[in-house]
Structure formats: C-alpha cells, structure tokens
Amino acid sequence: NEVSDDLDRFIPRENRPDSFGTWADALLKHVKITIVPVENPSMRQAVEKGEYCLRGNARGMDLNRNWPFHWDNTTTSGPAPLSEAESRIILKVAKGLP
C-alpha cells in the first residue's frame, strides 16, 4: 500500500498508533504541509474565463506528468522530466528551498 510505504519513511512501525486519528496526529508531528494556491497561473486565467478541464500549462505540457517519477516521453509530459518551470518551482517548494 502506497500510504503505508510512504509512512515508513516518516514514522517507524513500532511507533505507529493503531487508530487513524492518532495516526494522523503522529504523522503531522513529522511532516510540514505547504499550501500552494496556484501552480499554473496561465491555466487558472483560462479557467476563470470558462475554459475548464485544462491540465497543461501555457506550452501545453501536463504538469502532473512532468515529474521524474515514472516519467515517460509522451506529447504532453514535456521533452524531459522537470522541463517546465512550474514543475521545477513546485519541486523547490517540496524540498523546502527558498
């Protein structure tokens, strides 16, 4: 299970609580949550004008598929992992860089 695999990186099994509420409390003691209100400003503007279900940035690249993890060379994933500025910015945020 993906969640428990990720959890292994943050909380050793012997320190994990049994119930979800206490599990969530324990997890939140070990992680930082950062809210990024807008990752893709150009498409946000398009959505505000009524164009819905747009996944790409202004260059037509799907930012959800522009990451190194399981990247494949499709027409919308970008020419290379992290080829798009928006993806690189979110990676910096995720790594805690200024």
C-alpha positions as CSV (number, residue, x, y, z in Angstrom):
1,N,0.0,0.0,0.0
2,E,1.4,3.4,-1.1
3,V,0.4,5.2,2.1
4,S,2.0,2.8,4.4
5,D,5.1,2.6,2.3
6,D,5.4,6.4,2.5
7,L,4.6,6.3,6.2
8,D,7.6,4.0,6.7
9,R,9.9,6.9,5.7
10,F,8.4,9.2,8.5
11,I,7.3,7.0,11.4
12,P,8.9,3.6,12.3
13,R,6.3,0.8,12.5
14,E,7.0,0.3,16.2
15,N,6.0,3.9,16.9
16,R,2.8,3.9,14.9
17,P,-0.6,4.3,16.6
18,D,-3.5,2.0,15.7
19,S,-6.4,4.4,15.0
20,F,-6.5,6.8,12.1
21,G,-6.9,9.9,14.3
22,T,-3.9,9.2,16.4
23,W,-2.0,8.1,13.2
24,A,-2.8,11.4,11.6
25,D,-1.7,13.3,14.7
26,A,1.6,11.3,14.8
27,L,2.2,11.9,11.1
28,L,1.6,15.7,11.4
29,K,4.3,15.9,14.0
30,H,6.8,14.7,11.4
31,V,5.7,16.5,8.2
32,K,5.4,20.0,7.1
33,I,2.3,21.0,5.0
34,T,2.7,23.8,2.5
35,I,-0.3,25.0,0.6
36,V,0.4,26.4,-2.9
37,P,-2.8,28.1,-4.1
38,V,-1.9,28.3,-7.8
39,E,0.8,26.3,-9.5
40,N,-0.3,27.1,-13.1
41,P,-1.3,30.8,-13.4
42,S,-1.9,30.8,-17.2
43,M,-4.4,28.0,-17.0
44,R,-6.0,29.5,-13.9
45,Q,-6.8,32.5,-16.0
46,A,-8.3,30.3,-18.7
47,V,-10.5,28.5,-16.2
48,E,-11.7,31.9,-14.9
49,K,-12.8,32.7,-18.4
50,G,-14.8,29.4,-18.6
51,E,-12.3,27.0,-20.2
52,Y,-12.5,24.0,-17.9
53,C,-10.6,20.7,-17.5
54,L,-7.3,22.1,-18.7
55,R,-4.3,20.1,-17.4
56,G,-1.5,21.7,-19.4
57,N,0.5,24.9,-18.8
58,A,0.8,27.7,-21.5
59,R,3.1,25.4,-23.5
60,G,0.5,22.6,-23.4
61,M,2.6,20.4,-21.1
62,D,0.8,18.4,-18.4
63,L,2.5,19.4,-15.2
64,N,1.2,16.3,-13.4
65,R,3.2,14.2,-15.9
66,N,6.3,16.4,-15.9
67,W,8.0,14.8,-12.9
68,P,11.0,12.4,-12.8
69,F,9.0,9.7,-11.1
70,H,7.6,7.4,-13.8
71,W,8.1,10.0,-16.4
72,D,7.5,8.8,-20.0
73,N,8.1,10.7,-23.2
74,T,4.5,11.5,-24.3
75,T,3.5,14.5,-26.2
76,T,2.1,16.2,-23.1
77,S,4.7,15.1,-20.5
78,G,7.3,17.6,-21.7
79,P,10.6,17.0,-23.5
80,A,12.3,15.9,-20.3
81,P,11.4,15.5,-16.6
82,L,11.1,18.9,-14.9
83,S,11.4,20.6,-18.3
84,E,8.6,23.0,-17.2
85,A,9.3,26.0,-14.9
86,E,6.2,25.3,-12.9
87,S,7.3,21.8,-12.1
88,R,10.8,23.0,-11.0
89,I,9.3,25.6,-8.7
90,I,7.0,23.1,-7.0
91,L,10.0,20.8,-6.6
92,K,11.9,23.6,-4.8
93,V,8.9,24.2,-2.6
94,A,8.6,20.5,-1.8
95,K,12.3,20.3,-0.9
96,G,11.9,23.4,1.3
97,L,14.2,25.6,-0.7
98,P,13.6,29.4,-0.9
